[in-house]
Amino acid sequence: MGLLSRIFGSRQSRPAGPPVQEIEVHFGYGSTNYQHLFALEDVLRRVMSDSAVGKYEGHDVTADGSDAYFYLYGPDAEAIYRVISPVLADSSLMRGATVTMWFGPRKWRTPKRVIHLPA
């Protein structure tokens, strides 16, 4: 094994398959009662599982409950958005939310698309 292979890893050790793309949904939550957040999370998890376009990874919420994030991953961010957009449109929590689609690993120059949902 050469020096560069030891530093960066060999080609054989790299994961095979399509590149992973990400969707981040950022929204104002405004509560420390997470009941509604968990209910929407369950719907997103079920829709993602049924459609097989990717995986629902989880959520983050600020300590005061003011802001929250959902994270979804898969080989095609546009396909994921097509699946979850009806769910987002039906939820009052998503008024004014921002959906960011990352078309590859999240880095400085990774292409992305930002969608602002109506308030």
Secondary structure, DSSP 8 states (H G I E B T S, - for coil): --HHHHHH--GGGS--SS--EEEEEEEE---S--HHHHHHHHHHHHHHHHHTS-EEEEEEE-TTSSEEEEEEEES-HHHHHHHHHHHHHH-GGGTT-EEEEESSS--TT--EEEEE---
